[in-house]
């Protein structure tokens, strides 16, 4: 089941380096454990060769992305 708000949200993948990952919502590097509590977390892969976090962008972060990019 896909909700209309989920269908319009953009997702971003961020690599985990030394236990830290870039948080699009905060705009800075954070400890990866912080992602586990985040409602924007879509997927986390700690077992692959290149561990990563996949996040949905919040509306505020998405609008900042448009202004920057």
PyMOL Python script that loads the backbone (N, CA, C, O; Angstrom):
from pymol import cmd

cmd.read_pdbstr("""\
ATOM      1  N   UNK A   1       0.845  -1.172   0.000  1.00  0.00           N
ATOM      2  CA  UNK A   1       0.000   0.000   0.000  1.00  0.00           C
ATOM      3  C   UNK A   1       0.895   1.241   0.000  1.00  0.00           C
ATOM      4  O   UNK A   1       1.807   1.348   0.820  1.00  0.00           O
ATOM      5  N   UNK A   2       0.643   2.158  -0.897  1.00  0.00           N
ATOM      6  CA  UNK A   2       1.410   3.394  -0.998  1.00  0.00           C
ATOM      7  C   UNK A   2       0.492   4.560  -0.694  1.00  0.00           C
ATOM      8  O   UNK A   2      -0.546   4.735  -1.333  1.00  0.00           O
ATOM      9  N   UNK A   3       0.880   5.348   0.276  1.00  0.00           N
ATOM     10  CA  UNK A   3       0.118   6.538   0.598  1.00  0.00           C
ATOM     11  C   UNK A   3       0.560   7.660  -0.319  1.00  0.00           C
ATOM     12  O   UNK A   3       1.702   7.673  -0.777  1.00  0.00           O
ATOM     13  N   UNK A   4      -0.331   8.600  -0.592  1.00  0.00           N
ATOM     14  CA  UNK A   4      -0.008   9.668  -1.535  1.00  0.00           C
ATOM     15  C   UNK A   4       1.216  10.457  -1.101  1.00  0.00           C
ATOM     16  O   UNK A   4       2.010  10.860  -1.951  1.00  0.00           O
ATOM     17  N   UNK A   5       1.394  10.692   0.198  1.00  0.00           N
ATOM     18  CA  UNK A   5       2.564  11.447   0.647  1.00  0.00           C
ATOM     19  C   UNK A   5       3.852  10.657   0.423  1.00  0.00           C
ATOM     20  O   UNK A   5       4.897  11.249   0.152  1.00  0.00           O
ATOM     21  N   UNK A   6       3.792   9.307   0.534  1.00  0.00           N
ATOM     22  CA  UNK A   6       4.967   8.481   0.291  1.00  0.00           C
ATOM     23  C   UNK A   6       5.362   8.491  -1.177  1.00  0.00           C
ATOM     24  O   UNK A   6       6.550   8.449  -1.495  1.00  0.00           O
ATOM     25  N   UNK A   7       4.401   8.544  -2.061  1.00  0.00           N
ATOM     26  CA  UNK A   7       4.679   8.489  -3.487  1.00  0.00           C
ATOM     27  C   UNK A   7       5.413   9.732  -3.962  1.00  0.00           C
ATOM     28  O   UNK A   7       6.171   9.662  -4.929  1.00  0.00           O
ATOM     29  N   UNK A   8       5.209  10.858  -3.314  1.00  0.00           N
ATOM     30  CA  UNK A   8       5.835  12.094  -3.761  1.00  0.00           C
ATOM     31  C   UNK A   8       7.160  12.378  -3.059  1.00  0.00           C
ATOM     32  O   UNK A   8       7.875  13.298  -3.456  1.00  0.00           O
ATOM     33  N   UNK A   9       7.500  11.615  -2.030  1.00  0.00           N
ATOM     34  CA  UNK A   9       8.732  11.865  -1.299  1.00  0.00           C
ATOM     35  C   UNK A   9       9.935  11.344  -2.066  1.00  0.00           C
ATOM     36  O   UNK A   9       9.894  10.265  -2.658  1.00  0.00           O
ATOM     37  N   UNK A  10      11.002  12.123  -2.047  1.00  0.00           N
ATOM     38  CA  UNK A  10      12.258  11.745  -2.674  1.00  0.00           C
ATOM     39  C   UNK A  10      13.082  10.951  -1.678  1.00  0.00           C
ATOM     40  O   UNK A  10      13.027  11.213  -0.476  1.00  0.00           O
ATOM     41  N   UNK A  11      13.842   9.988  -2.162  1.00  0.00           N
ATOM     42  CA  UNK A  11      14.713   9.201  -1.302  1.00  0.00           C
ATOM     43  C   UNK A  11      16.167   9.493  -1.654  1.00  0.00           C
ATOM     44  O   UNK A  11      16.492   9.742  -2.815  1.00  0.00           O
ATOM     45  N   UNK A  12      17.030   9.461  -0.658  1.00  0.00           N
ATOM     46  CA  UNK A  12      18.461   9.652  -0.865  1.00  0.00           C
ATOM     47  C   UNK A  12      19.220   8.552  -0.139  1.00  0.00           C
ATOM     48  O   UNK A  12      18.818   8.102   0.933  1.00  0.00           O
ATOM     49  N   UNK A  13      20.320   8.130  -0.742  1.00  0.00           N
ATOM     50  CA  UNK A  13      21.191   7.124  -0.151  1.00  0.00           C
ATOM     51  C   UNK A  13      22.462   7.798   0.343  1.00  0.00           C
ATOM     52  O   UNK A  13      23.069   8.599  -0.368  1.00  0.00           O
ATOM     53  N   UNK A  14      22.856   7.467   1.561  1.00  0.00           N
ATOM     54  CA  UNK A  14      24.062   8.041   2.160  1.00  0.00           C
ATOM     55  C   UNK A  14      24.929   6.906   2.680  1.00  0.00           C
ATOM     56  O   UNK A  14      24.441   6.012   3.372  1.00  0.00           O
ATOM     57  N   UNK A  15      26.211   6.940   2.348  1.00  0.00           N
ATOM     58  CA  UNK A  15      27.141   5.922   2.810  1.00  0.00           C
ATOM     59  C   UNK A  15      27.521   6.163   4.265  1.00  0.00           C
ATOM     60  O   UNK A  15      27.652   7.304   4.708  1.00  0.00           O
ATOM     61  N   UNK A  16      27.695   5.077   4.989  1.00  0.00           N
ATOM     62  CA  UNK A  16      28.115   5.135   6.385  1.00  0.00           C
ATOM     63  C   UNK A  16      29.637   5.025   6.411  1.00  0.00           C
ATOM     64  O   UNK A  16      30.204   4.090   5.846  1.00  0.00           O
ATOM     65  N   UNK A  17      30.297   5.976   7.064  1.00  0.00           N
ATOM     66  CA  UNK A  17      31.749   5.978   7.168  1.00  0.00           C
ATOM     67  C   UNK A  17      32.140   6.109   8.633  1.00  0.00           C
ATOM     68  O   UNK A  17      31.816   7.095   9.295  1.00  0.00           O
ATOM     69  N   UNK A  18      32.845   5.090   9.123  1.00  0.00           N
ATOM     70  CA  UNK A  18      33.314   5.081  10.512  1.00  0.00           C
ATOM     71  C   UNK A  18      32.186   5.367  11.502  1.00  0.00           C
ATOM     72  O   UNK A  18      32.373   6.098  12.475  1.00  0.00           O
ATOM     73  N   UNK A  19      31.008   4.781  11.244  1.00  0.00           N
ATOM     74  CA  UNK A  19      29.877   4.906  12.158  1.00  0.00           C
ATOM     75  C   UNK A  19      29.106   6.206  12.049  1.00  0.00           C
ATOM     76  O   UNK A  19      28.216   6.474  12.856  1.00  0.00           O
ATOM     77  N   UNK A  20      29.446   7.027  11.043  1.00  0.00           N
ATOM     78  CA  UNK A  20      28.767   8.313  10.874  1.00  0.00           C
ATOM     79  C   UNK A  20      28.169   8.384   9.470  1.00  0.00           C
ATOM     80  O   UNK A  20      28.659   7.755   8.533  1.00  0.00           O
ATOM     81  N   UNK A  21      27.100   9.165   9.354  1.00  0.00           N
ATOM     82  CA  UNK A  21      26.399   9.297   8.094  1.00  0.00           C
ATOM     83  C   UNK A  21      25.858  10.722   7.981  1.00  0.00           C
ATOM     84  O   UNK A  21      25.543  11.348   8.993  1.00  0.00           O
ATOM     85  N   UNK A  22      25.750  11.233   6.759  1.00  0.00           N
ATOM     86  CA  UNK A  22      25.202  12.575   6.560  1.00  0.00           C
ATOM     87  C   UNK A  22      23.689  12.528   6.751  1.00  0.00           C
ATOM     88  O   UNK A  22      23.006  11.702   6.146  1.00  0.00           O
ATOM     89  N   UNK A  23      23.175  13.414   7.591  1.00  0.00           N
ATOM     90  CA  UNK A  23      21.739  13.512   7.836  1.00  0.00           C
ATOM     91  C   UNK A  23      21.191  14.683   7.020  1.00  0.00           C
ATOM     92  O   UNK A  23      21.530  15.840   7.270  1.00  0.00           O
ATOM     93  N   UNK A  24      20.349  14.371   6.055  1.00  0.00           N
ATOM     94  CA  UNK A  24      19.765  15.411   5.213  1.00  0.00           C
ATOM     95  C   UNK A  24      18.835  16.297   6.028  1.00  0.00           C
ATOM     96  O   UNK A  24      18.727  17.496   5.770  1.00  0.00           O
ATOM     97  N   UNK A  25      18.168  15.711   7.004  1.00  0.00           N
ATOM     98  CA  UNK A  25      17.221  16.472   7.815  1.00  0.00           C
ATOM     99  C   UNK A  25      17.940  17.502   8.702  1.00  0.00           C
ATOM    100  O   UNK A  25      17.478  18.634   8.844  1.00  0.00           O
ATOM    101  N   UNK A  26      19.080  17.097   9.299  1.00  0.00           N
ATOM    102  CA  UNK A  26      19.851  17.999  10.157  1.00  0.00           C
ATOM    103  C   UNK A  26      20.873  18.820   9.378  1.00  0.00           C
ATOM    104  O   UNK A  26      21.307  19.877   9.837  1.00  0.00           O
ATOM    105  N   UNK A  27      21.257  18.330   8.196  1.00  0.00           N
ATOM    106  CA  UNK A  27      22.248  19.035   7.387  1.00  0.00           C
ATOM    107  C   UNK A  27      23.668  18.868   7.894  1.00  0.00           C
ATOM    108  O   UNK A  27      24.510  19.740   7.679  1.00  0.00           O
ATOM    109  N   UNK A  28      23.949  17.739   8.575  1.00  0.00           N
ATOM    110  CA  UNK A  28      25.293  17.506   9.115  1.00  0.00           C
ATOM    111  C   UNK A  28      25.501  16.010   9.333  1.00  0.00           C
ATOM    112  O   UNK A  28      24.556  15.224   9.269  1.00  0.00           O
ATOM    113  N   UNK A  29      26.757  15.627   9.594  1.00  0.00           N
ATOM    114  CA  UNK A  29      27.068  14.239   9.922  1.00  0.00           C
ATOM    115  C   UNK A  29      26.566  13.913  11.324  1.00  0.00           C
ATOM    116  O   UNK A  29      26.687  14.720  12.246  1.00  0.00           O
ATOM    117  N   UNK A  30      25.998  12.715  11.468  1.00  0.00           N
ATOM    118  CA  UNK A  30      25.514  12.247  12.767  1.00  0.00           C
ATOM    119  C   UNK A  30      25.942  10.798  12.956  1.00  0.00           C
ATOM    120  O   UNK A  30      26.317  10.121  11.999  1.00  0.00           O
ATOM    121  N   UNK A  31      25.884  10.333  14.189  1.00  0.00           N
ATOM    122  CA  UNK A  31      26.140   8.932  14.481  1.00  0.00           C
ATOM    123  C   UNK A  31      25.022   8.108  13.848  1.00  0.00           C
ATOM    124  O   UNK A  31      23.853   8.488  13.920  1.00  0.00           O
ATOM    125  N   UNK A  32      25.370   6.992  13.234  1.00  0.00           N
ATOM    126  CA  UNK A  32      24.385   6.192  12.503  1.00  0.00           C
ATOM    127  C   UNK A  32      23.276   5.681  13.426  1.00  0.00           C
ATOM    128  O   UNK A  32      22.167   5.427  12.955  1.00  0.00           O
ATOM    129  N   UNK A  33      23.541   5.524  14.714  1.00  0.00           N
ATOM    130  CA  UNK A  33      22.506   5.074  15.646  1.00  0.00           C
ATOM    131  C   UNK A  33      21.341   6.057  15.712  1.00  0.00           C
ATOM    132  O   UNK A  33      20.212   5.667  16.009  1.00  0.00           O
ATOM    133  N   UNK A  34      21.611   7.311  15.438  1.00  0.00           N
ATOM    134  CA  UNK A  34      20.547   8.325  15.439  1.00  0.00           C
ATOM    135  C   UNK A  34      19.507   8.012  14.345  1.00  0.00           C
ATOM    136  O   UNK A  34      18.326   8.326  14.496  1.00  0.00           O
ATOM    137  N   UNK A  35      19.953   7.398  13.261  1.00  0.00           N
ATOM    138  CA  UNK A  35      19.050   7.051  12.160  1.00  0.00           C
ATOM    139  C   UNK A  35      17.978   6.058  12.594  1.00  0.00           C
ATOM    140  O   UNK A  35      16.861   6.079  12.076  1.00  0.00           O
ATOM    141  N   UNK A  36      18.314   5.192  13.541  1.00  0.00           N
ATOM    142  CA  UNK A  36      17.382   4.156  13.975  1.00  0.00           C
ATOM    143  C   UNK A  36      16.123   4.739  14.603  1.00  0.00           C
ATOM    144  O   UNK A  36      15.079   4.087  14.613  1.00  0.00           O
ATOM    145  N   UNK A  37      16.206   5.948  15.123  1.00  0.00           N
ATOM    146  CA  UNK A  37      15.053   6.600  15.748  1.00  0.00           C
ATOM    147  C   UNK A  37      14.338   7.560  14.799  1.00  0.00           C
ATOM    148  O   UNK A  37      13.301   8.121  15.155  1.00  0.00           O
ATOM    149  N   UNK A  38      14.875   7.753  13.611  1.00  0.00           N
ATOM    150  CA  UNK A  38      14.354   8.765  12.691  1.00  0.00           C
ATOM    151  C   UNK A  38      13.137   8.246  11.918  1.00  0.00           C
ATOM    152  O   UNK A  38      13.190   7.155  11.350  1.00  0.00           O
ATOM    153  N   UNK A  39      12.051   9.009  11.891  1.00  0.00           N
ATOM    154  CA  UNK A  39      10.867   8.586  11.138  1.00  0.00           C
ATOM    155  C   UNK A  39      11.071   8.634   9.622  1.00  0.00           C
ATOM    156  O   UNK A  39      10.261   8.086   8.874  1.00  0.00           O
ATOM    157  N   UNK A  40      12.141   9.280   9.165  1.00  0.00           N
ATOM    158  CA  UNK A  40      12.406   9.375   7.728  1.00  0.00           C
ATOM    159  C   UNK A  40      13.258   8.219   7.210  1.00  0.00           C
ATOM    160  O   UNK A  40      13.493   8.124   6.006  1.00  0.00           O
ATOM    161  N   UNK A  41      13.727   7.338   8.100  1.00  0.00           N
ATOM    162  CA  UNK A  41      14.525   6.185   7.693  1.00  0.00           C
ATOM    163  C   UNK A  41      13.680   5.253   6.831  1.00  0.00           C
ATOM    164  O   UNK A  41      12.585   4.855   7.226  1.00  0.00           O
ATOM    165  N   UNK A  42      14.192   4.910   5.659  1.00  0.00           N
ATOM    166  CA  UNK A  42      13.491   3.995   4.761  1.00  0.00           C
ATOM    167  C   UNK A  42      14.158   2.622   4.779  1.00  0.00           C
ATOM    168  O   UNK A  42      13.474   1.599   4.783  1.00  0.00           O
ATOM    169  N   UNK A  43      15.499   2.598   4.790  1.00  0.00           N
ATOM    170  CA  UNK A  43      16.230   1.336   4.773  1.00  0.00           C
ATOM    171  C   UNK A  43      17.627   1.578   5.328  1.00  0.00           C
ATOM    172  O   UNK A  43      18.177   2.673   5.205  1.00  0.00           O
ATOM    173  N   UNK A  44      18.187   0.552   5.933  1.00  0.00           N
ATOM    174  CA  UNK A  44      19.565   0.629   6.414  1.00  0.00           C
ATOM    175  C   UNK A  44      20.232  -0.699   6.107  1.00  0.00           C
ATOM    176  O   UNK A  44      19.659  -1.756   6.372  1.00  0.00           O
ATOM    177  N   UNK A  45      21.430  -0.658   5.553  1.00  0.00           N
ATOM    178  CA  UNK A  45      22.160  -1.863   5.175  1.00  0.00           C
ATOM    179  C   UNK A  45      23.536  -1.790   5.826  1.00  0.00           C
ATOM    180  O   UNK A  45      24.412  -1.059   5.364  1.00  0.00           O
ATOM    181  N   UNK A  46      23.717  -2.548   6.894  1.00  0.00           N
ATOM    182  CA  UNK A  46      24.986  -2.554   7.611  1.00  0.00           C
ATOM    183  C   UNK A  46      25.869  -3.732   7.219  1.00  0.00           C
ATOM    184  O   UNK A  46      27.043  -3.775   7.588  1.00  0.00           O
ATOM    185  N   UNK A  47      25.316  -4.685   6.476  1.00  0.00           N
ATOM    186  CA  UNK A  47      26.042  -5.909   6.163  1.00  0.00           C
ATOM    187  C   UNK A  47      26.751  -5.894   4.813  1.00  0.00           C
ATOM    188  O   UNK A  47      27.554  -6.785   4.533  1.00  0.00           O
ATOM    189  N   UNK A  48      26.476  -4.916   3.985  1.00  0.00           N
ATOM    190  CA  UNK A  48      27.088  -4.902   2.658  1.00  0.00           C
ATOM    191  C   UNK A  48      28.522  -4.374   2.722  1.00  0.00           C
ATOM    192  O   UNK A  48      28.970  -3.868   3.751  1.00  0.00           O
ATOM    193  N   UNK A  49      29.208  -4.499   1.631  1.00  0.00           N
ATOM    194  CA  UNK A  49      30.591  -4.005   1.546  1.00  0.00           C
ATOM    195  C   UNK A  49      30.645  -2.496   1.762  1.00  0.00           C
ATOM    196  O   UNK A  49      31.604  -1.977   2.333  1.00  0.00           O
ATOM    197  N   UNK A  50      29.617  -1.801   1.307  1.00  0.00           N
ATOM    198  CA  UNK A  50      29.498  -0.354   1.468  1.00  0.00           C
ATOM    199  C   UNK A  50      28.212  -0.065   2.242  1.00  0.00           C
ATOM    200  O   UNK A  50      27.165   0.164   1.635  1.00  0.00           O
ATOM    201  N   UNK A  51      28.278  -0.072   3.573  1.00  0.00           N
ATOM    202  CA  UNK A  51      27.074   0.162   4.379  1.00  0.00           C
ATOM    203  C   UNK A  51      26.421   1.498   4.033  1.00  0.00           C
ATOM    204  O   UNK A  51      27.103   2.483   3.751  1.00  0.00           O
ATOM    205  N   UNK A  52      25.087   1.512   4.061  1.00  0.00           N
ATOM    206  CA  UNK A  52      24.384   2.734   3.651  1.00  0.00           C
ATOM    207  C   UNK A  52      23.061   2.881   4.371  1.00  0.00           C
ATOM    208  O   UNK A  52      22.527   1.933   4.948  1.00  0.00           O
ATOM    209  N   UNK A  53      22.550   4.105   4.319  1.00  0.00           N
ATOM    210  CA  UNK A  53      21.256   4.454   4.872  1.00  0.00           C
ATOM    211  C   UNK A  53      20.445   5.076   3.736  1.00  0.00           C
ATOM    212  O   UNK A  53      20.963   5.894   2.975  1.00  0.00           O
ATOM    213  N   UNK A  54      19.184   4.692   3.622  1.00  0.00           N
ATOM    214  CA  UNK A  54      18.279   5.291   2.638  1.00  0.00           C
ATOM    215  C   UNK A  54      17.205   6.039   3.402  1.00  0.00           C
ATOM    216  O   UNK A  54      16.515   5.470   4.249  1.00  0.00           O
ATOM    217  N   UNK A  55      17.069   7.327   3.094  1.00  0.00           N
ATOM    218  CA  UNK A  55      16.129   8.191   3.805  1.00  0.00           C
ATOM    219  C   UNK A  55      15.121   8.787   2.842  1.00  0.00           C
ATOM    220  O   UNK A  55      15.397   9.000   1.662  1.00  0.00           O
ATOM    221  N   UNK A  56      13.939   9.048   3.388  1.00  0.00           N
ATOM    222  CA  UNK A  56      12.968   9.861   2.669  1.00  0.00           C
ATOM    223  C   UNK A  56      13.259  11.301   3.073  1.00  0.00           C
ATOM    224  O   UNK A  56      13.553  11.567   4.238  1.00  0.00           O
ATOM    225  N   UNK A  57      13.184  12.208   2.151  1.00  0.00           N
ATOM    226  CA  UNK A  57      13.430  13.606   2.472  1.00  0.00           C
ATOM    227  C   UNK A  57      12.185  14.227   3.072  1.00  0.00           C
ATOM    228  O   UNK A  57      11.077  14.019   2.579  1.00  0.00           O
ATOM    229  N   UNK A  58      12.369  14.982   4.129  1.00  0.00           N
ATOM    230  CA  UNK A  58      11.254  15.730   4.702  1.00  0.00           C
ATOM    231  C   UNK A  58      10.917  16.862   3.747  1.00  0.00           C
ATOM    232  O   UNK A  58      11.771  17.258   2.954  1.00  0.00           O
ATOM    233  N   UNK A  59       9.703  17.397   3.792  1.00  0.00           N
ATOM    234  CA  UNK A  59       9.356  18.516   2.910  1.00  0.00           C
ATOM    235  C   UNK A  59      10.316  19.701   3.052  1.00  0.00           C
ATOM    236  O   UNK A  59      10.636  20.357   2.060  1.00  0.00           O
ATOM    237  N   UNK A  60      10.777  19.980   4.274  1.00  0.00           N
ATOM    238  CA  UNK A  60      11.712  21.092   4.480  1.00  0.00           C
ATOM    239  C   UNK A  60      13.052  20.808   3.814  1.00  0.00           C
ATOM    240  O   UNK A  60      13.617  21.684   3.159  1.00  0.00           O
ATOM    241  N   UNK A  61      13.566  19.587   3.976  1.00  0.00           N
ATOM    242  CA  UNK A  61      14.837  19.219   3.355  1.00  0.00           C
ATOM    243  C   UNK A  61      14.714  19.176   1.841  1.00  0.00           C
ATOM    244  O   UNK A  61      15.645  19.541   1.123  1.00  0.00           O
ATOM    245  N   UNK A  62      13.565  18.729   1.360  1.00  0.00           N
ATOM    246  CA  UNK A  62      13.346  18.666  -0.076  1.00  0.00           C
ATOM    247  C   UNK A  62      13.343  20.065  -0.684  1.00  0.00           C
ATOM    248  O   UNK A  62      13.875  20.253  -1.778  1.00  0.00           O
ATOM    249  N   UNK A  63      12.760  21.048  -0.006  1.00  0.00           N
ATOM    250  CA  UNK A  63      12.753  22.411  -0.529  1.00  0.00           C
ATOM    251  C   UNK A  63      14.140  23.012  -0.485  1.00  0.00           C
ATOM    252  O   UNK A  63      14.499  23.792  -1.368  1.00  0.00           O
ATOM    253  N   UNK A  64      14.946  22.664   0.541  1.00  0.00           N
ATOM    254  CA  UNK A  64      16.341  23.130   0.580  1.00  0.00           C
ATOM    255  C   UNK A  64      17.120  22.529  -0.572  1.00  0.00           C
ATOM    256  O   UNK A  64      17.980  23.192  -1.152  1.00  0.00           O
ATOM    257  N   UNK A  65      16.830  21.276  -0.912  1.00  0.00           N
ATOM    258  CA  UNK A  65      17.509  20.580  -1.998  1.00  0.00           C
ATOM    259  C   UNK A  65      17.258  21.311  -3.321  1.00  0.00           C
ATOM    260  O   UNK A  65      18.174  21.452  -4.130  1.00  0.00           O
ATOM    261  N   UNK A  66      16.041  21.769  -3.543  1.00  0.00           N
ATOM    262  CA  UNK A  66      15.691  22.483  -4.774  1.00  0.00           C
ATOM    263  C   UNK A  66      16.459  23.789  -4.845  1.00  0.00           C
ATOM    264  O   UNK A  66      16.948  24.162  -5.912  1.00  0.00           O
ATOM    265  N   UNK A  67      16.573  24.495  -3.717  1.00  0.00           N
ATOM    266  CA  UNK A  67      17.283  25.763  -3.689  1.00  0.00           C
ATOM    267  C   UNK A  67      18.772  25.583  -3.922  1.00  0.00           C
ATOM    268  O   UNK A  67      19.402  26.400  -4.593  1.00  0.00           O
ATOM    269  N   UNK A  68      19.344  24.505  -3.363  1.00  0.00           N
ATOM    270  CA  UNK A  68      20.777  24.259  -3.497  1.00  0.00           C
ATOM    271  C   UNK A  68      21.109  23.677  -4.860  1.00  0.00           C
ATOM    272  O   UNK A  68      22.014  24.154  -5.546  1.00  0.00           O
ATOM    273  N   UNK A  69      20.369  22.640  -5.248  1.00  0.00           N
ATOM    274  CA  UNK A  69      20.698  21.894  -6.459  1.00  0.00           C
ATOM    275  C   UNK A  69      20.159  22.537  -7.644  1.00  0.00           C
ATOM    276  O   UNK A  69      20.344  22.038  -8.755  1.00  0.00           O
TER     277      UNK A  69
END
""", "prot")
cmd.dss("prot")
cmd.show_as("cartoon", "prot")
cmd.util.cbc("prot")
cmd.orient("prot")
